[in-house]
Amino acid sequence: MLLPLFPLPSVFFQEEIVALHIFEERYKQLIRDVREESSNFGVPVYIDGEMTYGTELELKEIVKTYDTGEMDIVCVGRRLFKINTFQKNMDGKLYAGGDVEFLPYYDDSVKTLKENVLGLVMELYGLMDVSILGLTAGNFDIYQLIHKIGLSLAQEYKLLKMAYKSERLLFIKAHLTNTIQVLKQVNQSKEMIGMNGHFKNFDPIDFKDFKM
């Protein structure tokens, strides 16, 4: 399938709500075409100088159009794809395109695993003194917070290519567990350093007269 492409050094996931500011002429044209044709476009992840995998986005709303033609838009992530061939410019267009194949994704997650991840997210945010209002097991969706749990671009990209939701959740669970352990160690070190007298009154050891 031929898909208009908007390469970015960013990873978006299925069902994720994506807000973008459009300012380049080629992407203004892309969004106008997508709106007029009621079609979708793809965001391939630009990483390590390459573009192979990405996510199809559906335009939901043009929130604001500026006098310059720039736009604030809201999209939602749909299907994962792999680029087979890439065109720097689609026929008669300023923007790129590519022949892509859509990849399968299986939502095989179990309730207990989702709850485990939620518990770790709450623990992580608690260690950072960040409150999450109204988040429960019933309305929790990891993709609401996927870019706010300390994942690198490379980790997000690795996550994107996983075909099973359970695999993604296990990856996130391991990441959160490791991150929490590091934060606990950092917080413990801060507490020790902050204790009055513990690191202030040690005299330097003078070895000049030391003999075996």
Secondary structure, DSSP 8 states (H G I E B T S, - for coil): -EEEE--BS----TT-EEEEEE-SHHHHHHHHHHHHHT--EEEEEEETTEEEEEEEEEEEEEEEE-TTS-EEEEEEEEEEEEEEEEESS-TT-SSEEEEEEE---B----HHHHHHHHHHHHHHHHHTT---TT--TTT--GGGTGGGS---HHHHHHHHT-SBHHHHHHHHHHHHHHHHHHHHHHHHHHHHHHSTTTTT-------TT---
